[in-house]
Amino acid sequence: MSGSQSDNGRTSAKLKLAVGAVGIVFGDIGTSPLYAFKETFVGPHKLTIDDAHILGVASLIFWSMTLIVSIQYVSILMRADNKGQGGTLALVALMSRYLGGSKYAFLTVLFGVFATALFYGDSMITPAISVLSAVEGLTVVNSRLDQFVIPIALVLLIGLFVLQKRGTTKVGALFAPIMLLYFCTIALLGIIQLVQTPEILLALNPYYALNFFFLDKWLAFLALGSVVLAVTGSEALYSDMGHFGRGPMRLSWFGFVMPCLLLNYFGQGAMIIGMGDAAAAEAIQNPFFFMAPDMFRLPLVFLATAATFIASQAVISGAFSVTHQAIQLGFIPRLSIRHTSDEHHGQIYIPIINWALMIAVIVLVLFFRNSSNLASAYGIAVTGAMLIDTALMGVLLFVVFKWRWYFAVPVILLFVIVDGAYFVSNFTKVPDGGWFPLMIAGIAFTLLTTWAKGRKLMRARMAEVGLPLDIFAKSGRNSTAKVPGTAIFMNSGSNGTPSALLHNIKHNKVLHERVVVLTVSIDDAPYVDPENRVEMTDLGDGFYRLVLHYGFMEETDIPAALAKINTLCGAPFEMMQTSFFLSRQTLLSADKPGMAIWREKLFAWMMRNAATPMEFFRLPTNRVVELGSQVEI
């Protein structure tokens, strides 16, 4: 009986997580029916509205969703979790442990960084195109409302970004019911059309996708650039795996979300097939809203707008999460991070990312004016990230899963062909707006790699002039006066004497009774077990080297960690008797610089604008002393 109750409990918990995933994770891909089907016909490469083309597009959408989302992401990549966490950076960190210091590890990291850079371009376009496409439903209700579309969309988007600082705990409780209602509604609309025109189900046969290419060849290839809009958000399924777990995510996708999406896409096609030429030409301009009877179109606009609001919220939260991971892994300088929930540590708010995204979204809406124009900019970042994930998947199958080559090679080739075709077809959009996400990705990639390279050079230069801590501990204790209390000197490396400690001796000529050299180490895992958090070395004479290990998903709260150490460093840490000494470096250009001059200046600018260690590590403001030094790179 107890076993049965336990199984029922696990099933109930899994269902709750699956429902929660519907509300948080599937908003991006869930709102794609608003624009994906229509853009294939009315986008920059217009198609003939007839049965063959409608069946061909519906078949492409079905098989794209099956191959890319169901097989590549949900079935294969979700098996590669880094202690439960998913996403490109988590995957890169996982494979880095297997590849060690080889050249392949460097290429893997480079691919992961570029995929992260592409994500920032995607996270700007997604809110703009989603909200605009929903509000444009007003023009189906009444064409005279066209002039209000952009103002309403801007008000909604600005309100969305303003709300971010309050967190999503309270609003999040409404996400799942709204998204459940939304998915059920779009499925019902599709079923109504399918009953009237069931021949659309012929599109399940891949023949019609292939026949589309036989009919139009190059034009059909270009249409892939719009078809791929149906699978945008695939990366989010993998990235958010850690919040809900692999099982509930798969249950949500296969058991609810995918059937609802396919019913709606097939319903849009069925409606167009069942219309005359004139009516079809009008309906194809916005088939999502034309499926609803007149009296239900305005409520559908409100429901779709709420769904796109939620989808945009998920993308923005994803940008915060990816930025936090990149900071912890050393690709972005420390930024001000605010935790918006005491119960859920993953809920964070990063002001500079929030306002940068808001400005970019406003510019996109004002520049492109409607969702069709934005669709030309959309897709290049998504398909680029998918192609990179395919390359990483190849490494994954050989290095981590250790598949035999005759199993791995066909799978990799299949997805290289599929994702590569989508990427190349989207590349034709570059002159029409695809340049925007590529420009954003180029800027982000430059910033990320410059910071990582600059930190590496700076640490190398500091290590060259550094003094081993054990030698300093032996010589320093007897040559200086002692004062009561504890001094904690922050050190970026795990070896050597911090420059702040050397400068303190040089200028103040005193040492505290207890001196702790503290290093915060970010591991390649998302979380570190509490028992493995602390690594301590007693150097004698009151000197200690302390290393605190954190995962790249964790917050680095040093006072909280020190409070749990107790007597490990001789005695408990009392904050009022403890001073934190931080080093602040000023960069100087070397005669033989390690980077180009412009990158050195960029790195110096990033250092000046980074959040202070005091803020990032949550140190008490009245217990911090900063000492400066100069470093050549």
Residue pairs with C-beta under 8 A, 6 or more apart in sequence:
14 245
14 247
14 248
14 251
15 248
15 251
17 244
17 245
17 247
17 248
18 244
18 248
18 249
18 251
18 252
18 255
18 256
19 176
19 180
19 252
20 176
20 244
20 248
21 240
21 243
21 244
21 248
21 249
21 252
22 176
22 179
22 180
22 183
22 252
22 256
22 257
23 172
23 175
23 176
23 177
23 178
23 179
23 180
23 310
24 172
24 175
24 176
24 240
24 243
24 244
24 314
25 236
25 237
25 240
25 243
25 244
25 249
25 252
25 314
26 179
26 183
26 233
26 236
26 237
26 252
26 253
26 257
27 179
27 233
27 307
27 308
27 310
27 311
27 312
27 313
27 314
27 315
28 126
28 130
28 232
28 233
28 236
28 311
28 314
28 315
29 69
29 230
29 231
29 232
29 233
29 234
29 236
29 237
29 257
29 261
30 179
30 182
30 183
30 233
30 257
30 260
30 261
30 307
30 311
31 130
31 133
31 134
31 304
31 307
31 308
31 311
32 229
32 230
32 231
32 232
32 233
32 261
33 186
33 230
33 261
33 264
33 265
33 268
33 288
34 130
34 133
34 134
34 288
34 304
34 308
34 371
35 129
35 133
35 229
35 288
35 371
35 372
35 375
36 61
36 226
36 227
36 229
36 230
36 265
37 57
37 61
37 230
37 265
37 268
37 269
37 287
37 288
38 268
38 284
38 285
38 286
38 287
38 288
39 226
39 229
39 372
39 375
40 47
40 57
40 223
40 226
40 227
41 47
41 49
41 53
41 57
41 284
42 284
42 285
42 372
43 225
43 226
43 372
43 375
43 376
44 376
44 429
44 432
45 219
45 222
45 223
45 225
45 226
47 53
47 57
47 216
47 219
47 223
49 272
49 277
49 280
49 281
49 284
51 273
52 208
52 211
52 212
52 215
53 212
53 215
53 216
54 200
54 269
54 272
54 273
55 200
55 202
55 203
55 208
55 211
55 212
55 269
56 203
56 208
56 209
56 211
56 212
56 215
56 220
57 212
57 223
57 227
57 269
58 200
58 203
58 208
58 265
58 266
58 269
59 203
59 204
59 205
59 206
59 207
59 208
59 209
59 212
60 209
60 212
60 223
60 224
60 227
61 227
61 230
61 262
61 265
62 203
62 204
62 262
62 265
62 266
63 206
63 209
64 227
64 228
64 230
64 231
64 418
64 422
65 230
65 231
65 258
65 261
65 262
67 414
67 415
67 418
68 231
68 234
68 386
68 415
68 418
68 419
69 231
69 234
69 237
69 253
69 258
70 253
70 254
70 258
72 234
72 386
72 389
72 390
72 393
72 415
73 234
73 235
73 237
73 238
73 389
74 237
74 249
74 250
74 253
74 254
76 393
76 397
76 411
77 86
77 91
77 238
77 389
77 393
77 396
78 86
78 237
78 238
78 241
78 246
78 249
78 250
79 246
79 401
80 86
80 91
80 94
80 396
80 400
80 401
81 90
81 94
81 241
81 242
81 246
82 90
82 91
82 93
82 94
82 524
82 525
82 526
83 525
83 526
83 527
83 551
84 241
84 242
84 245
84 526
84 527
85 241
85 242
85 526
85 527
85 553
86 238
86 239
86 240
86 241
86 242
87 235
87 238
87 239
87 241
87 242
87 322
87 325
88 112
88 115
88 116
88 119
88 235
88 239
88 385
88 388
88 389
88 392
89 112
89 116
89 322
89 325
89 326
89 329
89 552
90 242
90 325
90 526
90 552
91 112
91 389
91 392
91 396
92 108
92 109
92 111
92 112
92 392
93 329
93 524
93 525
93 552
94 400
94 524
95 105
95 108
95 392
95 395
95 396
95 399
95 400
96 105
96 108
96 109
96 524
97 524
98 399
98 400
99 105
99 108
99 395
99 399
104 395
108 392
108 395
110 449
111 388
111 391
111 392
112 388
112 392
113 331
113 445
113 448
113 449
113 452
114 384
114 388
114 441
114 445
115 384
115 385
115 388
115 389
115 392
116 322
116 326
116 331
116 444
116 448
117 440
117 441
117 442
117 444
117 445
117 448
118 381
118 382
118 384
118 385
118 388
118 437
118 441
119 235
119 318
119 319
119 322
119 381
119 385
120 319
120 440
120 441
120 444
121 380
121 381
121 436
121 437
121 438
121 439
121 440
121 441
121 444
122 232
122 315
122 381
122 382
122 385
122 437
123 315
123 316
123 318
123 319
123 357
124 357
124 360
124 361
124 364
124 436
124 437
124 440
125 364
125 374
125 377
125 378
125 381
125 436
125 437
126 232
126 311
126 312
126 315
126 378
127 157
127 160
127 308
127 311
127 312
127 315
127 316
127 357
127 361
128 153
128 157
128 361
128 364
128 365
128 368
128 374
129 371
129 374
129 375
129 378
130 308
130 311
130 312
131 153
131 156
131 157
131 160
131 305
131 308
131 309
131 312
132 149
132 150
132 153
132 365
132 370
132 371
132 374
133 308
133 371
134 301
134 304
134 305
134 307
134 308
135 149
135 152
135 153
135 156
135 301
135 305
136 149
136 286
136 370
136 371
137 286
137 288
137 289
137 297
137 300
137 301
137 304
137 305
138 145
138 146
138 148
138 149
138 152
138 298
138 301
139 145
139 146
139 149
139 286
140 286
140 289
140 290
140 297
140 301
141 289
141 297
141 298
141 301
149 370
150 365
150 366
150 369
153 365
154 362
154 365
154 366
156 305
156 309
157 312
157 358
157 361
157 362
157 365
158 358
158 362
160 309
160 312
160 313
160 316
161 316
161 354
161 355
161 357
161 358
161 361
163 171
164 316
164 349
164 354
165 338
165 340
165 349
165 351
165 354
166 340
167 340
167 341
167 347
167 349
168 313
168 317
168 340
168 347
169 340
169 341
169 343
169 344
169 347
171 313
175 310
175 313
178 303
178 306
178 307
178 310
179 307
179 310
181 303
182 303
182 304
182 306
182 307
183 256
183 257
183 260
183 261
184 260
185 300
185 303
186 260
186 261
186 263
186 264
186 288
187 259
187 260
187 263
187 264
189 264
189 267
189 291
189 292
190 260
190 262
190 263
190 264
190 265
190 266
190 267
190 268
190 270
190 291
191 263
191 267
192 267
192 291
193 200
193 266
193 267
193 268
193 270
193 271
193 274
193 291
194 200
194 201
194 263
194 266
194 267
194 270
196 270
196 274
197 270
197 271
197 273
197 274
198 270
199 270
199 273
200 266
200 267
200 269
200 270
200 273
201 266
202 208
203 209
203 266
203 269
212 220
212 223
213 220
213 221
216 223
221 421
221 425
222 425
222 428
223 425
224 421
224 422
224 425
224 426
225 379
225 422
225 425
225 426
225 428
225 429
226 375
226 379
227 422
228 379
228 382
228 383
228 422
228 425
228 426
229 375
229 378
229 379
230 261
230 265
231 382
232 378
232 379
232 382
233 311
234 382
234 386
235 382
235 385
235 386
235 389
236 314
236 315
236 318
237 249
237 253
238 389
239 318
239 321
239 322
240 249
240 314
240 318
241 249
242 526
242 553
243 346
244 252
264 288
264 291
267 291
268 287
268 288
268 291
271 283
271 287
271 290
271 291
272 280
272 283
272 284
272 287
275 283
282 290
283 290
288 304
289 297
289 300
289 301
289 304
292 300
316 354
316 357
317 347
319 353
319 357
320 348
320 349
320 350
320 353
320 354
321 346
321 348
323 332
323 335
323 350
323 353
324 337
324 348
324 350
324 553
325 552
325 553
326 332
326 448
327 333
327 334
327 335
327 337
328 522
328 550
328 551
328 552
328 553
328 554
328 556
329 522
329 552
330 451
330 452
330 455
330 522
331 448
331 449
331 451
331 452
332 447
332 448
332 451
333 451
333 606
333 607
333 609
333 610
333 611
334 610
334 611
334 612
334 613
334 615
334 616
335 350
335 352
335 353
335 610
335 611
335 616
336 350
336 351
336 352
336 611
336 615
336 616
337 348
337 349
337 350
337 555
337 611
337 616
338 348
338 349
338 350
338 351
339 345
339 347
339 348
339 349
339 555
340 347
340 348
340 349
341 347
345 554
345 555
346 553
348 555
360 440
364 374
364 377
364 436
368 374
368 376
368 377
368 433
373 432
373 433
374 433
376 429
376 432
376 433
376 434
377 429
377 432
377 433
377 434
377 435
377 436
377 437
378 437
379 422
379 426
379 429
379 434
380 423
380 426
380 427
380 429
380 430
380 434
380 437
380 438
381 437
381 438
381 440
381 441
382 426
383 419
383 422
383 423
383 426
384 423
384 441
386 419
386 422
386 423
387 416
387 419
387 420
387 423
389 419
390 412
390 415
390 416
390 419
393 412
393 415
394 408
394 412
397 403
397 407
397 408
397 411
397 412
398 405
398 408
403 411
426 434
427 434
430 438
446 602
447 602
447 606
450 595
450 599
450 602
450 603
450 606
451 603
451 606
453 594
453 595
453 599
453 603
454 595
454 599
454 600
454 603
454 606
454 607
454 633
457 594
457 595
457 633
458 585
458 587
458 631
458 633
459 492
459 493
461 631
461 632
461 633
462 492
462 493
462 496
462 499
462 631
463 493
463 495
463 496
466 493
466 495
466 496
466 497
467 496
467 497
467 502
468 495
468 496
468 497
469 495
469 496
469 497
469 517
469 539
469 543
469 545
470 539
472 497
472 501
472 502
473 515
473 539
473 540
473 541
473 543
474 540
474 541
476 505
476 511
477 511
477 541
477 542
477 543
480 505
480 509
480 510
480 511
481 509
481 510
481 511
482 510
482 511
482 512
482 513
483 510
483 511
483 512
483 513
484 512
484 513
484 577
485 512
485 513
485 514
485 577
485 578
485 579
486 512
486 513
486 514
486 515
486 516
486 573
486 574
486 577
486 578
486 579
487 504
487 511
487 512
487 514
487 515
487 516
487 578
487 579
487 581
488 516
488 517
488 518
488 578
488 579
488 580
488 581
489 498
489 500
489 501
489 504
489 515
489 516
489 517
489 518
489 581
490 498
490 500
490 518
490 519
490 520
490 580
490 581
490 582
490 583
490 613
490 617
491 497
491 498
491 517
491 518
491 519
491 583
492 519
493 519
494 519
494 521
494 545
494 547
497 517
498 517
498 581
498 583
499 583
499 585
499 627
499 629
500 581
500 582
500 583
500 625
500 626
500 627
500 629
501 515
501 517
501 581
503 583
503 627
503 628
503 629
504 510
504 511
504 581
504 627
505 511
507 627
511 542
512 542
512 579
513 542
514 542
514 544
514 569
514 570
514 571
515 542
515 543
515 544
516 544
516 545
516 546
516 569
517 543
517 544
517 545
517 546
518 546
518 547
518 548
518 558
519 545
519 546
519 547
519 548
520 547
520 548
520 550
520 556
520 558
520 617
521 547
521 548
521 549
521 550
522 550
522 551
522 552
523 549
523 550
523 551
523 552
524 552
525 551
525 552
526 551
526 552
526 553
526 554
527 551
527 553
527 554
528 549
528 550
528 551
528 554
530 564
532 549
533 548
533 549
533 550
533 561
533 564
534 546
534 547
534 548
534 549
534 561
534 565
534 568
535 546
535 547
535 548
535 549
536 544
536 545
536 546
536 547
536 565
536 568
536 569
537 544
537 545
537 546
538 544
538 569
539 545
542 570
544 569
544 570
546 569
548 556
548 558
548 561
550 556
555 618
556 616
556 617
556 618
557 617
557 618
558 617
558 618
558 619
559 575
559 618
559 619
559 620
560 618
562 573
562 578
563 572
563 573
565 572
565 573
566 572
575 620
575 623
576 623
578 623
579 623
579 624
579 625
580 614
580 619
580 620
580 623
580 624
580 625
581 624
581 625
581 626
581 627
582 612
582 613
582 614
582 624
582 625
582 626
582 627
583 626
583 627
583 628
583 629
584 626
584 627
584 628
584 629
585 607
585 628
585 629
585 630
585 631
586 628
586 629
586 630
586 631
587 600
587 603
587 604
587 607
587 630
587 631
587 632
587 633
588 630
588 631
588 632
588 633
589 597
589 600
589 632
589 633
590 632
590 633
593 600
593 633
594 633
595 603
595 633
600 633
603 633
612 626
613 619
614 621
614 624
